[in-house]
Amino acid sequence: MGQKSSIEWTGSTWNPVTGCVKISPGCLNCYAERMAKRLHAMGQPNYADGFRLAIHEHALDLPLKWKKPQTIFVNSMSDLFLKDVPFDFIKKVFDVMSKAHWHTFQVLTKRSERLIELSHALPWAANIWMGVTVESKNYTHRIDDLRNSGAYIKFLSIEPLLGPLPELNLEGIDWVIAGGESGPGARPMNPELGRRYSESVSNCSCPFLFQTVGRDKEKEGGEIAGRQDVG
């Protein structure tokens, strides 16, 4: 089995790459950085260098050994499209995902420029979902890059939702996740934003998952918006 995940929108995680570099405001309170420090302190070998970028060739074929179909978040502890991840390794990850056709893989990036740069050379398959994070209006260009990629299923992670996204264009987008921030120092989110995006996404008939976390979950009881799953 894969590493079971507590993330609401996935089932398991697979981390052939670990470690990352902050690139935009959504990275400020990175959960992966906190977890990497904890795993480093515990002596976990994949985190010997803490949150510095590390490539794990030994982890590449793990999904091929998991016979039970599952939904797998790829690189929950990194970003596959970091500039220092070699293209040859990215292609190996895609090759494994294509071979493991009984699983559904969810790849999420903030580096949409590199995604679109490499997209034409990657072996896209129907079981590979590609997503981008858009935390504020300053990063909606990532949606255009995603739209122009070769992915069959395209999704948005609007989390942490740090401000309004006026006139959000969801053309060509198959699924939207939105939510607040969790963990120490979590920035509060206006629950009205969640309600607004739930309504706008519903109007587009696009499956939508709203996650209320941290302080907002305690206030609202997790009832800001309903959940729709991709079927």
N, CA, C and O of each residue as an XYZ file, in Angstrom:
924
protein
N       0.834     -1.202      0.000
C       0.000      0.000      0.000
C       0.866      1.249      0.000
O       2.015      1.228      0.441
N       0.292      2.339     -0.504
C       0.994      3.597     -0.417
C       0.927      4.144      0.990
O       0.252      3.590      1.858
N       1.630      5.230      1.203
C       1.574      5.882      2.505
C       0.210      6.532      2.667
O      -0.105      7.489      1.959
N      -0.606      6.027      3.590
C      -1.958      6.552      3.759
C      -1.906      8.026      4.104
O      -1.065      8.462      4.891
N      -2.816      8.798      3.507
C      -2.808     10.247      3.686
C      -4.039     10.721      4.437
O      -5.124     10.157      4.294
N      -3.863     11.758      5.234
C      -4.998     12.396      5.912
C      -5.570     13.537      5.083
O      -6.553     14.159      5.486
N      -4.969     13.819      3.933
C      -5.466     14.871      3.040
C      -6.815     14.426      2.483
O      -6.946     13.318      1.962
N      -7.800     15.286      2.596
C      -9.178     14.887      2.301
C      -9.395     14.493      0.842
O     -10.249     13.658      0.546
N      -8.626     15.088     -0.069
C      -8.910     14.877     -1.488
C      -8.067     13.779     -2.140
O      -8.102     13.615     -3.360
N      -7.319     13.034     -1.345
C      -6.539     11.936     -1.905
C      -6.611     10.739     -0.968
O      -7.263     10.798      0.074
N      -5.926      9.633     -1.349
C      -5.940      8.452     -0.509
C      -4.571      8.106      0.052
O      -4.437      7.746      1.221
N      -3.549      8.220     -0.804
C      -2.193      7.851     -0.423
C      -1.208      8.861     -0.999
O      -1.571      9.698     -1.824
N       0.040      8.772     -0.555
C       1.084      9.638     -1.085
C       2.257      8.798     -1.582
O       2.492      7.686     -1.109
N       2.983      9.357     -2.545
C       4.171      8.728     -3.125
C       5.179      9.832     -3.358
O       4.893     10.803     -4.058
N       6.363      9.685     -2.771
C       7.338     10.776     -2.792
C       8.684     10.354     -3.384
O       9.642     10.140     -2.640
N       8.771     10.231     -4.720
C      10.065      9.984     -5.348
C      10.985     11.207     -5.284
O      12.189     11.098     -5.519
N      10.411     12.366     -4.967
C      11.182     13.591     -4.738
C      10.744     14.173     -3.406
O       9.550     14.203     -3.107
N      11.694     14.638     -2.600
C      11.368     15.349     -1.360
C      12.176     16.643     -1.306
O      13.210     16.777     -1.960
N      11.685     17.581     -0.521
C      12.375     18.863     -0.374
C      11.884     19.877     -1.401
O      11.503     19.518     -2.515
N      11.898     21.141     -1.009
C      11.362     22.164     -1.897
C      11.966     23.518     -1.550
O      12.774     23.641     -0.629
N      11.550     24.544     -2.320
C      11.978     25.926     -2.117
C      10.734     26.797     -2.216
O       9.931     26.617     -3.132
N      10.562     27.728     -1.302
C       9.390     28.606     -1.320
C       9.418     29.488     -2.566
O      10.457     30.026     -2.949
N       8.231     29.620     -3.192
C       8.158     30.360     -4.451
C       7.100     31.459     -4.449
O       7.195     32.392     -5.246
N       6.091     31.376     -3.574
C       5.009     32.360     -3.566
C       4.372     32.398     -2.190
O       4.689     31.553     -1.352
N       3.471     33.361     -1.924
C       2.921     33.539     -0.573
C       2.249     32.307      0.008
O       2.217     32.152      1.229
N       1.712     31.429     -0.823
C       1.068     30.231     -0.320
C       2.025     29.282      0.378
O       1.598     28.379      1.098
N       3.324     29.484      0.167
C       4.346     28.605      0.746
C       4.741     28.994      2.170
O       5.474     28.252      2.823
N       4.277     30.128      2.659
C       4.799     30.690      3.907
C       4.806     29.687      5.060
O       5.822     29.523      5.736
N       3.679     29.019      5.285
C       3.561     28.076      6.409
C       3.508     26.637      5.888
O       2.600     25.879      6.228
N       4.471     26.280      5.079
C       4.476     24.996      4.369
C       4.408     23.812      5.335
O       5.280     23.647      6.187
N       3.364     22.989      5.194
C       3.218     21.810      6.058
C       4.311     20.795      5.769
O       4.776     20.111      6.681
N       4.733     20.687      4.494
C       5.752     19.700      4.129
C       7.091     20.034      4.779
O       7.829     19.136      5.184
N       7.401     21.315      4.877
C       8.646     21.716      5.531
C       8.625     21.329      7.002
O       9.615     20.818      7.525
N       7.495     21.569      7.676
C       7.375     21.176      9.086
C       7.533     19.676      9.260
O       8.233     19.212     10.160
N       6.873     18.923      8.384
C       6.928     17.471      8.498
C       8.330     16.945      8.190
O       8.791     15.999      8.829
N       9.008     17.553      7.214
C      10.363     17.113      6.864
C      11.314     17.303      8.036
O      12.172     16.455      8.283
N      11.169     18.404      8.753
C      12.015     18.636      9.925
C      11.766     17.571     10.992
O      12.698     17.107     11.648
N      10.491     17.189     11.156
C      10.138     16.176     12.136
C      10.720     14.815     11.733
O      11.261     14.094     12.571
N      10.605     14.472     10.451
C      11.117     13.198      9.969
C      12.640     13.150     10.029
O      13.227     12.102     10.298
N      13.270     14.290      9.777
C      14.728     14.381      9.905
C      15.149     14.093     11.349
O      16.096     13.347     11.594
N      14.438     14.690     12.287
C      14.753     14.493     13.709
C      14.536     13.042     14.132
O      15.193     12.552     15.052
N      13.610     12.357     13.456
C      13.321     10.959     13.769
C      14.317     10.005     13.109
O      14.302      8.802     13.369
N      15.188     10.557     12.247
C      16.183      9.722     11.579
C      15.688      9.023     10.337
O      16.296      8.049      9.895
N      14.568      9.509      9.747
C      14.052      8.906      8.524
C      15.062      9.169      7.402
O      15.373     10.329      7.132
N      15.590      8.115      6.732
C      16.688      8.295      5.788
C      16.369      9.179      4.591
O      17.259      9.858      4.078
N      15.129      9.187      4.137
C      14.785     10.039      2.988
C      14.865     11.523      3.320
O      14.841     12.365      2.423
N      14.961     11.849      4.627
C      15.006     13.249      5.057
C      16.303     13.551      5.804
O      16.337     14.383      6.710
N      17.375     12.854      5.401
C      18.682     13.071      6.019
C      19.140     14.516      5.862
O      19.854     15.042      6.716
N      18.728     15.160      4.762
C      19.063     16.559      4.522
C      17.896     17.489      4.821
O      17.840     18.608      4.312
N      16.974     17.028      5.639
C      15.835     17.862      5.995
C      14.962     18.164      4.796
O      14.476     17.253      4.126
N      14.764     19.441      4.528
C      13.867     19.854      3.443
C      14.626     20.267      2.187
O      14.054     20.895      1.297
N      15.908     19.921      2.108
C      16.651     20.145      0.873
C      16.185     19.144     -0.177
O      15.783     18.026      0.147
N      16.246     19.563     -1.444
C      15.803     18.703     -2.536
C      16.568     17.381     -2.548
O      17.796     17.370     -2.462
N      15.844     16.273     -2.653
C      16.451     14.953     -2.744
C      15.665     14.109     -3.746
O      14.434     14.111     -3.746
N      16.394     13.390     -4.598
C      15.804     12.499     -5.591
C      15.922     11.072     -5.067
O      16.995     10.654     -4.632
N      14.818     10.325     -5.108
C      14.806      8.983     -4.535
C      14.520      7.944     -5.622
O      13.378      7.526     -5.814
N      15.564      7.542     -6.319
C      15.424      6.537     -7.380
C      14.804      5.247     -6.836
O      14.038      4.581     -7.533
N      15.138      4.897     -5.591
C      14.649      3.643     -5.018
C      13.139      3.624     -4.836
O      12.540      2.559     -4.686
N      12.523      4.802     -4.850
C      11.075      4.886     -4.636
C      10.280      4.871     -5.938
O       9.049      4.859     -5.914
N      10.975      4.872     -7.068
C      10.287      5.028     -8.337
C       9.257      3.937     -8.627
O       8.159      4.235     -9.097
N       9.597      2.688     -8.353
C       8.707      1.606     -8.765
C       7.681      1.202     -7.712
O       6.977      0.208     -7.888
N       7.588      1.958     -6.619
C       6.663      1.585     -5.550
C       5.208      1.423     -6.015
O       4.574      0.432     -5.651
N       4.656      2.354     -6.804
C       3.248      2.191     -7.201
C       2.992      0.926     -8.010
O       1.874      0.411     -8.013
N       4.012      0.420     -8.694
C       3.847     -0.812     -9.463
C       3.676     -2.023     -8.547
O       3.162     -3.057     -8.973
N       4.102     -1.897     -7.296
C       3.982     -2.982     -6.317
C       2.658     -2.923     -5.556
O       2.274     -3.889     -4.896
N       1.962     -1.788     -5.648
C       0.695     -1.625     -4.940
C      -0.425     -2.114     -5.848
O      -0.825     -1.404     -6.771
N      -0.925     -3.291     -5.604
C      -1.870     -3.918     -6.527
C      -3.305     -3.409     -6.365
O      -4.095     -3.445     -7.308
N      -3.633     -2.935     -5.156
C      -4.984     -2.413     -4.944
C      -5.078     -1.005     -5.529
O      -4.275     -0.146     -5.164
N      -6.035     -0.740     -6.429
C      -6.159      0.597     -7.012
C      -6.367      1.662     -5.941
O      -7.139      1.464     -5.003
N      -5.685      2.777     -6.084
C      -5.824      3.860     -5.125
C      -5.552      5.206     -5.792
O      -4.976      5.274     -6.877
N      -5.973      6.254     -5.130
C      -5.699      7.618     -5.586
C      -4.457      8.101     -4.854
O      -4.410      8.099     -3.624
N      -3.449      8.517     -5.620
C      -2.130      8.787     -5.066
C      -1.710     10.219     -5.358
O      -1.657     10.639     -6.514
N      -1.415     10.960     -4.306
C      -0.869     12.311     -4.422
C       0.645     12.166     -4.615
O       1.344     11.630     -3.755
N       1.133     12.651     -5.754
C       2.544     12.509     -6.112
C       3.344     13.680     -5.542
O       3.024     14.845     -5.780
N       4.386     13.350     -4.789
C       5.269     14.368     -4.214
C       4.526     15.346     -3.307
O       4.556     16.560     -3.509
N       3.866     14.788     -2.314
C       3.221     15.632     -1.312
C       4.258     16.415     -0.505
O       3.923     17.388      0.170
N       5.526     15.981     -0.579
C       6.606     16.620      0.178
C       7.558     17.395     -0.732
O       8.693     17.682     -0.351
N       7.094     17.732     -1.930
C       7.958     18.455     -2.861
C       7.111     18.983     -4.011
O       5.886     19.052     -3.914
N       7.779     19.356     -5.104
C       7.125     19.798     -6.327
C       7.899     19.157     -7.474
O       9.079     19.447     -7.671
N       7.235     18.288     -8.229
C       7.913     17.548     -9.288
C       8.558     18.462    -10.325
O       9.525     18.072    -10.980
N       8.029     19.677    -10.476
C       8.522     20.576    -11.523
C       9.503     21.637    -11.014
O       9.714     22.657    -11.670
N      10.092     21.395     -9.858
C      11.203     22.237     -9.405
C      12.279     22.275    -10.485
O      12.518     21.273    -11.159
N      12.922     23.416    -10.648
C      13.898     23.572    -11.733
C      15.080     22.622    -11.609
O      15.701     22.282    -12.615
N      15.403     22.186    -10.392
C      16.556     21.316    -10.196
C      16.224     19.827    -10.254
O      17.106     18.989    -10.067
N      14.960     19.494    -10.510
C      14.618     18.087    -10.737
C      14.886     17.789    -12.208
O      14.247     18.385    -13.075
N      15.810     16.884    -12.510
C      16.161     16.629    -13.916
C      14.967     16.156    -14.738
O      14.119     15.407    -14.252
N      14.915     16.606    -15.992
C      13.818     16.181    -16.861
C      13.759     14.669    -16.994
O      12.672     14.093    -17.016
N      14.912     14.021    -17.084
C      14.925     12.565    -17.225
C      14.228     11.883    -16.048
O      13.566     10.859    -16.219
N      14.380     12.455    -14.854
C      13.722     11.856    -13.689
C      12.223     12.130    -13.733
O      11.425     11.248    -13.414
N      11.836     13.334    -14.120
C      10.403     13.644    -14.258
C       9.760     12.660    -15.232
O       8.667     12.153    -14.978
N      10.434     12.396    -16.337
C       9.893     11.458    -17.337
C       9.786     10.050    -16.753
O       8.829      9.334    -17.046
N      10.752      9.647    -15.935
C      10.667      8.332    -15.288
C       9.434      8.248    -14.391
O       8.749      7.225    -14.368
N       9.149      9.324    -13.651
C       7.957      9.355    -12.801
C       6.705      9.193    -13.660
O       5.805      8.429    -13.311
N       6.647      9.907    -14.779
C       5.493      9.810    -15.681
C       5.392      8.411    -16.289
O       4.290      7.887    -16.450
N       6.515      7.811    -16.623
C       6.487      6.455    -17.175
C       5.889      5.467    -16.172
O       5.096      4.601    -16.543
N       6.272      5.601    -14.901
C       5.725      4.715    -13.866
C       4.223      4.939    -13.729
O       3.458      3.979    -13.639
N       3.794      6.205    -13.713
C       2.362      6.493    -13.585
C       1.578      5.902    -14.746
O       0.478      5.384    -14.555
N       2.137      5.976    -15.948
C       1.458      5.408    -17.124
C       1.361      3.890    -17.016
O       0.329      3.305    -17.345
N       2.442      3.249    -16.552
C       2.438      1.784    -16.410
C       1.464      1.336    -15.323
O       0.790      0.317    -15.473
N       1.389      2.092    -14.238
C       0.496      1.739    -13.117
C      -0.900      2.273    -13.398
O      -1.414      3.111    -12.657
N      -1.506      1.790    -14.465
C      -2.752      2.357    -14.992
C      -3.947      2.115    -14.073
O      -4.981      2.763    -14.232
N      -3.828      1.199    -13.118
C      -4.947      0.909    -12.208
C      -5.056      1.944    -11.080
O      -6.053      1.974    -10.359
N      -4.037      2.784    -10.932
C      -4.077      3.865     -9.949
C      -4.483      5.180    -10.620
O      -4.388      5.331    -11.838
N      -4.931      6.117     -9.802
C      -5.109      7.507    -10.233
C      -4.042      8.338     -9.535
O      -3.921      8.294     -8.311
N      -3.269      9.097    -10.309
C      -2.184      9.909     -9.765
C      -2.548     11.391     -9.834
O      -3.043     11.872    -10.853
N      -2.299     12.101     -8.749
C      -2.571     13.538     -8.670
C      -1.241     14.281     -8.498
O      -0.576     14.162     -7.469
N      -0.872     15.044     -9.520
C       0.367     15.828     -9.493
C      -0.021     17.294     -9.331
O      -0.880     17.796    -10.056
N       0.606     17.976     -8.385
C       0.260     19.375     -8.102
C       1.527     20.216     -8.114
O       2.533     19.843     -7.510
N       1.477     21.353     -8.801
C       2.668     22.199     -8.900
C       2.328     23.674     -8.754
O       1.209     24.101     -9.037
N       3.312     24.441     -8.310
C       3.272     25.899     -8.389
C       4.177     26.382     -9.514
O       4.186     27.568     -9.843
N       4.937     25.463    -10.104
C       5.889     25.817    -11.181
C       5.242     25.555    -12.536
O       5.709     24.709    -13.298
N       4.173     26.276    -12.832
C       3.434     26.021    -14.069
C       4.238     26.368    -15.311
O       3.999     25.807    -16.381
N       5.191     27.289    -15.183
C       6.012     27.644    -16.336
C       6.827     26.443    -16.802
O       6.961     26.203    -18.002
N       7.378     25.682    -15.837
C       8.151     24.503    -16.237
C       7.219     23.391    -16.714
O       7.564     22.632    -17.620
N       6.047     23.296    -16.106
C       5.057     22.323    -16.566
C       4.792     22.507    -18.050
O       4.847     21.540    -18.809
N       4.506     23.728    -18.477
C       4.154     23.956    -19.876
C       5.373     23.810    -20.773
O       5.249     23.431    -21.938
N       6.547     24.109    -20.237
C       7.783     23.954    -21.005
C       8.045     22.486    -21.353
O       8.512     22.178    -22.450
N       7.740     21.580    -20.410
C       8.046     20.161    -20.592
C       6.857     19.330    -21.071
O       7.026     18.179    -21.471
N       5.671     19.901    -21.030
C       4.445     19.133    -21.247
C       4.468     18.301    -22.526
O       4.062     17.139    -22.518
N       4.941     18.890    -23.620
C       4.891     18.210    -24.918
C       5.750     16.953    -24.957
O       5.533     16.074    -25.791
N       6.728     16.867    -24.051
C       7.668     15.743    -24.055
C       7.322     14.677    -23.019
O       8.069     13.713    -22.851
N       6.197     14.839    -22.325
C       5.825     13.899    -21.267
C       4.761     12.913    -21.750
O       3.889     13.283    -22.536
N       4.823     11.665    -21.287
C       3.853     10.642    -21.708
C       2.558     10.712    -20.895
O       2.349      9.911    -19.984
N       1.703     11.659    -21.224
C       0.454     11.817    -20.490
C      -0.433     10.595    -20.669
O      -0.498     10.005    -21.747
N      -1.110     10.232    -19.597
C      -2.073      9.133    -19.631
C      -3.334      9.588    -18.903
O      -3.308     10.549    -18.134
N      -4.440      8.882    -19.157
C      -5.731      9.304    -18.602
C      -5.783      9.210    -17.085
O      -6.619      9.864    -16.462
N      -4.909      8.411    -16.471
C      -4.922      8.253    -15.009
C      -4.021      9.264    -14.299
O      -3.846      9.190    -13.083
N      -3.449     10.206    -15.051
C      -2.579     11.238    -14.464
C      -3.354     12.556    -14.431
O      -3.611     13.163    -15.471
N      -3.717     12.983    -13.245
C      -4.386     14.271    -13.067
C      -3.333     15.334    -12.772
O      -2.436     15.121    -11.956
N      -3.446     16.458    -13.427
C      -2.472     17.542    -13.230
C      -3.163     18.750    -12.629
O      -4.223     19.167    -13.097
N      -2.555     19.313    -11.584
C      -3.141     20.480    -10.934
C      -2.129     21.577    -10.691
O      -0.922     21.333    -10.676
N      -2.627     22.789    -10.499
C      -1.792     23.920    -10.097
C      -2.416     24.582     -8.879
O      -3.633     24.558     -8.695
N      -1.561     25.173     -8.051
C      -2.013     25.923     -6.882
C      -2.181     27.383     -7.257
O      -1.298     27.980     -7.873
N      -3.321     27.959     -6.882
C      -3.591     29.377     -7.138
C      -4.113     29.968     -5.840
O      -5.281     29.780     -5.499
N      -3.259     30.681     -5.110
C      -3.648     31.179     -3.796
C      -4.201     32.599     -3.812
O      -4.815     33.033     -2.838
N      -3.988     33.332     -4.913
C      -4.500     34.695     -5.018
C      -4.525     35.102     -6.487
O      -4.055     34.365     -7.354
N      -5.074     36.274     -6.755
C      -5.228     36.721     -8.143
C      -3.894     36.910     -8.853
O      -3.852     36.914    -10.083
N      -2.803     37.066     -8.104
C      -1.493     37.263     -8.725
C      -0.955     35.998     -9.384
O       0.059     36.042    -10.081
N      -1.639     34.860     -9.163
C      -1.117     33.592     -9.680
C      -2.104     32.867    -10.584
O      -1.987     31.660    -10.796
N      -3.084     33.609    -11.121
C      -4.048     32.974    -12.015
C      -3.415     32.582    -13.355
O      -3.994     31.790    -14.099
N      -2.233     33.127    -13.669
C      -1.560     32.716    -14.908
C      -1.242     31.218    -14.894
O      -1.097     30.600    -15.948
N      -1.138     30.647    -13.710
C      -0.880     29.204    -13.622
C      -2.029     28.399    -14.231
O      -1.817     27.311    -14.764
N      -3.244     28.941    -14.147
C      -4.401     28.243    -14.714
C      -4.274     28.169    -16.227
O      -4.578     27.133    -16.820
N      -3.831     29.241    -16.861
C      -3.645     29.235    -18.313
C      -2.593     28.217    -18.720
O      -2.761     27.510    -19.714
N      -1.496     28.137    -17.948
C      -0.469     27.142    -18.259
C      -1.033     25.734    -18.128
O      -0.761     24.874    -18.965
N      -1.812     25.498    -17.086
C      -2.427     24.187    -16.896
C      -3.340     23.843    -18.063
O      -3.314     22.727    -18.582
N      -4.149     24.821    -18.469
C      -5.084     24.600    -19.576
C      -4.351     24.169    -20.841
O      -4.865     23.368    -21.622
N      -3.143     24.705    -21.039
C      -2.383     24.432    -22.252
C      -1.495     23.199    -22.141
O      -0.770     22.868    -23.079
N      -1.548     22.521    -21.003
C      -0.751     21.300    -20.823
C      -1.458     20.117    -21.484
O      -2.606     20.223    -21.917
N      -0.752     18.993    -21.552
C      -1.311     17.809    -22.187
C      -2.113     16.925    -21.261
O      -2.507     15.827    -21.656
N      -2.373     17.372    -20.025
C      -3.089     16.540    -19.056
C      -4.524     16.274    -19.495
O      -5.180     17.146    -20.066
N      -5.002     15.071    -19.226
C      -6.386     14.717    -19.539
C      -7.338     15.302    -18.504
O      -8.402     15.810    -18.856
N      -6.966     15.235    -17.241
C      -7.766     15.793    -16.151
C      -6.967     16.920    -15.521
O      -5.815     16.729    -15.133
N      -7.581     18.103    -15.419
C      -6.904     19.291    -14.901
C      -7.663     19.806    -13.683
O      -8.885     19.945    -13.714
N      -6.918     20.091    -12.597
C      -7.590     20.555    -11.390
C      -6.847     21.740    -10.770
O      -5.661     21.961    -11.013
N      -7.595     22.489     -9.960
C      -7.029     23.631     -9.241
C      -7.042     23.362     -7.744
O      -7.997     22.807     -7.203
N      -5.966     23.765     -7.094
C      -5.927     23.800     -5.636
C      -5.895     25.264     -5.217
O      -4.854     25.917     -5.282
N      -7.039     25.766     -4.790
C      -7.120     27.154     -4.339
C      -6.973     27.135     -2.823
O      -7.907     27.434     -2.078
N      -5.765     26.770     -2.393
C      -5.488     26.696     -0.962
C      -3.985     26.832     -0.717
O      -3.182     26.247     -1.444
N      -3.607     27.590      0.287
C      -4.525     28.370      1.123
C      -5.116     29.539      0.336
O      -4.406     30.250     -0.374
N      -6.405     29.719      0.473
C      -7.099     30.808     -0.203
C      -6.804     32.107      0.545
O      -7.343     32.348      1.625
N      -5.942     32.944     -0.043
C      -5.460     34.127      0.658
C      -6.176     35.413      0.277
O      -5.944     36.453      0.893
N      -7.034     35.359     -0.717
C      -7.748     36.569     -1.126
C      -8.683     36.274     -2.272
O      -8.664     35.169     -2.814
N      -9.510     37.247     -2.658
C     -10.480     37.039     -3.726
C      -9.811     36.714     -5.054
O      -8.689     37.139     -5.330
N     -10.523     35.954     -5.860
C     -10.083     35.638     -7.221
C     -11.186     36.095     -8.171
O     -11.997     35.282     -8.614
N     -11.223     37.385     -8.488
C     -12.318     37.925     -9.311
C     -12.318     37.332    -10.713
O     -11.270     37.139    -11.330
N     -13.515     37.049    -11.194
C     -13.712     36.541    -12.559
C     -12.832     35.327    -12.833
O     -12.125     35.275    -13.839
N     -12.881     34.372    -11.945
C     -12.090     33.156    -12.087
C     -12.591     32.357    -13.293
O     -13.752     31.950    -13.339
N     -11.714     32.141    -14.254
C     -12.061     31.423    -15.479
C     -11.791     29.932    -15.286
O     -10.640     29.519    -15.138
N     -12.858     29.124    -15.287
C     -12.728     27.688    -15.054
C     -12.893     26.874    -16.336
O     -13.098     25.661    -16.282
N     -12.805     27.532    -17.476
C     -12.914     26.814    -18.746
C     -11.803     25.765    -18.850
O     -10.627     26.074    -18.659
N     -12.185     24.533    -19.152
C     -11.208     23.469    -19.312
C     -10.717     22.861    -18.010
O      -9.844     21.993    -18.023
N     -11.269     23.306    -16.885
C     -10.867     22.788    -15.576
C     -11.895     21.743    -15.122
O     -13.101     21.974    -15.201
N     -11.405     20.600    -14.649
C     -12.276     19.475    -14.323
C     -12.643     19.366    -12.854
O     -13.619     18.700    -12.510
N     -11.874     20.010    -11.978
C     -12.088     19.824    -10.537
C     -11.432     20.983     -9.811
O     -10.372     21.458    -10.218
N     -12.063     21.441     -8.734
C     -11.522     22.547     -7.936
C     -11.537     22.162     -6.459
O     -12.545     21.690     -5.933
N     -10.393     22.375     -5.802
C     -10.273     22.210     -4.356
C      -9.998     23.597     -3.788
O      -9.181     24.334     -4.340
N     -10.652     23.962     -2.712
C     -10.371     25.246     -2.062
C     -10.351     25.035     -0.561
O     -10.952     24.093     -0.045
N      -9.659     25.914      0.129
C      -9.625     25.786      1.573
C      -8.690     26.775      2.228
O      -8.007     27.552      1.561
N      -8.672     26.732      3.546
C      -7.831     27.627      4.326
C      -6.506     26.976      4.681
O      -6.133     25.941      4.130
N      -5.814     27.596      5.600
C      -4.486     27.159      6.000
C      -4.573     26.519      7.386
O      -5.399     26.905      8.214
N      -3.703     25.532      7.620
C      -3.687     24.860      8.915
C      -2.296     24.942      9.530
O      -1.348     25.403      8.894
N      -2.189     24.490     10.769
C      -0.885     24.445     11.420
C      -0.542     25.714     12.166
O      -1.328     26.661     12.189
N       0.651     25.737     12.787
C       1.091     26.907     13.562
C       1.143     28.164     12.701
O       1.670     28.142     11.588
N       0.590     29.265     13.225
C       0.625     30.534     12.510
C      -0.302     30.604     11.316
O      -0.147     31.479     10.464
N      -1.280     29.684     11.237
C      -2.195     29.672     10.093
C      -2.873     31.023      9.919
O      -3.389     31.604     10.874
N      -2.862     31.508      8.688
C      -3.510     32.783      8.387
C      -5.015     32.574      8.272
O      -5.451     31.664      7.568
N      -5.824     33.399      8.951
C      -7.275     33.203      8.909
C      -7.820     33.467      7.521
O      -7.289     34.289      6.775
N      -8.886     32.760      7.185
C      -9.531     32.921      5.896
C     -10.964     33.361      6.104
O     -11.645     32.884      7.011
N     -11.410     34.255      5.278
C     -12.790     34.730      5.343
C     -13.718     33.628      4.821
O     -13.653     33.299      3.637
N     -14.581     33.049      5.665
C     -15.457     31.966      5.207
C     -16.336     32.356      4.031
O     -16.757     31.494      3.260
N     -16.621     33.654      3.883
C     -17.466     34.095      2.780
C     -16.821     33.781      1.439
O     -17.516     33.531      0.454
N     -15.473     33.794      1.401
C     -14.787     33.444      0.159
C     -15.115     32.008     -0.236
O     -15.342     31.723     -1.412
N     -15.139     31.105      0.741
C     -15.476     29.714      0.463
C     -16.877     29.583     -0.097
O     -17.101     28.857     -1.065
N     -17.827     30.290      0.515
C     -19.207     30.236      0.025
C     -19.288     30.760     -1.410
O     -19.986     30.199     -2.254
N     -18.556     31.851     -1.667
C     -18.593     32.474     -2.990
C     -18.072     31.521     -4.057
O     -18.664     31.406     -5.130
N     -16.945     30.823     -3.763
C     -16.377     29.929     -4.762
C     -17.199     28.667     -4.907
O     -17.253     28.089     -5.992
N     -17.841     28.227     -3.834
C     -18.734     27.080     -3.932
C     -19.865     27.378     -4.905
O     -20.219     26.539     -5.734
N     -20.429     28.572     -4.801
C     -21.529     28.963     -5.686
C     -21.063     29.103     -7.133
O     -21.725     28.624     -8.053
N     -19.906     29.768     -7.330
C     -19.429     30.005     -8.692
C     -19.041     28.703     -9.386
O     -19.295     28.531    -10.578
N     -18.423     27.783     -8.638
C     -18.026     26.514     -9.224
C     -19.262     25.668     -9.533
O     -19.318     25.010    -10.572
N     -20.248     25.680     -8.639
C     -21.483     24.936     -8.877
C     -22.174     25.421    -10.147
O     -22.740     24.627    -10.897
N     -22.125     26.716    -10.378
C     -22.731     27.281    -11.580
C     -22.043     26.785    -12.846
O     -22.652     26.759    -13.916
N     -20.772     26.391    -12.727
C     -20.019     25.888    -13.876
C     -20.115     24.366    -13.994
O     -19.512     23.777    -14.892
N     -20.864     23.729    -13.102
C     -20.996     22.266    -13.076
C     -19.645     21.583    -12.945
O     -19.443     20.492    -13.477
N     -18.735     22.211    -12.250
C     -17.399     21.658    -12.035
C     -17.343     21.050    -10.644
O     -17.658     21.746     -9.679
N     -16.957     19.785    -10.488
C     -16.849     19.185     -9.146
C     -15.974     20.033     -8.236
O     -14.950     20.567     -8.663
N     -16.383     20.150     -6.991
C     -15.766     21.108     -6.073
C     -15.663     20.490     -4.691
O     -16.595     19.846     -4.209
N     -14.507     20.699     -4.059
C     -14.316     20.270     -2.677
C     -13.802     21.451     -1.878
O     -12.751     22.013     -2.183
N     -14.552     21.820     -0.856
C     -14.091     22.889      0.023
C     -13.661     22.292      1.347
O     -14.435     21.596      2.006
N     -12.413     22.567      1.739
C     -11.882     22.081      3.005
C     -11.742     23.242      3.973
O     -11.018     24.199      3.694
N     -12.431     23.169      5.116
C     -12.235     24.188      6.133
C     -11.267     23.637      7.157
O     -11.480     22.553      7.700
N     -10.224     24.365      7.417
C      -9.203     23.857      8.330
C      -8.814     24.932      9.334
O      -9.187     26.099      9.210
N      -8.053     24.498     10.332
C      -7.518     25.449     11.303
C      -8.608     26.194     12.041
O      -9.629     25.615     12.412
N      -8.387     27.486     12.254
C      -9.318     28.295     13.036
C     -10.686     28.386     12.387
O     -11.704     28.412     13.079
N     -10.717     28.435     11.025
C     -11.988     28.578     10.340
C     -12.860     27.342     10.542
O     -14.082     27.454     10.644
N     -12.233     26.156     10.599
C     -13.008     24.933     10.814
C     -13.664     24.958     12.184
O     -14.813     24.544     12.342
N     -12.927     25.447     13.174
C     -13.482     25.507     14.519
C     -14.667     26.465     14.577
O     -15.645     26.216     15.282
N     -14.570     27.560     13.831
C     -15.649     28.542     13.850
C     -16.883     28.041     13.115
O     -18.011     28.206     13.579
N     -16.650     27.429     11.963
C     -17.755     27.123     11.077
C     -18.230     25.682     11.169
O     -19.260     25.328     10.596
N     -17.480     24.843     11.892
C     -17.878     23.447     11.998
C     -17.724     22.685     10.707
O     -18.321     21.621     10.544
N     -16.926     23.211      9.773
C     -16.679     22.509      8.521
C     -17.870     22.503      7.594
O     -17.939     21.653      6.707
N     -18.818     23.420      7.759
C     -20.047     23.383      6.972
C     -20.136     24.516      5.971
O     -21.229     24.891      5.546
N     -18.971     25.074      5.585
C     -19.020     26.202      4.653
C     -19.601     25.811      3.305
O     -20.417     26.539      2.739
N     -19.176     24.653      2.788
C     -19.639     24.270      1.462
C     -19.774     22.776      1.379
O     -19.132     22.028      2.116
N     -20.629     22.350      0.459
C     -20.788     20.931      0.265
C     -19.633     20.334     -0.515
O     -18.793     21.051     -1.059
N     -19.605     19.016     -0.562
C     -18.529     18.317     -1.242
C     -19.093     17.580     -2.451
O     -20.112     16.895     -2.361
N     -18.410     17.733     -3.586
C     -18.730     16.949     -4.759
C     -17.443     16.253     -5.186
O     -16.390     16.889     -5.242
N     -17.508     14.988     -5.480
C     -16.332     14.244     -5.906
C     -16.350     14.034     -7.407
O     -17.408     13.945     -8.030
N     -15.145     13.955     -7.978
C     -15.054     13.595     -9.393
C     -15.451     12.143     -9.549
O     -14.921     11.284     -8.845
N     -16.346     11.853    -10.433
C     -16.807     10.488    -10.627
C     -16.253      9.878    -11.901
O     -16.549      8.724    -12.212
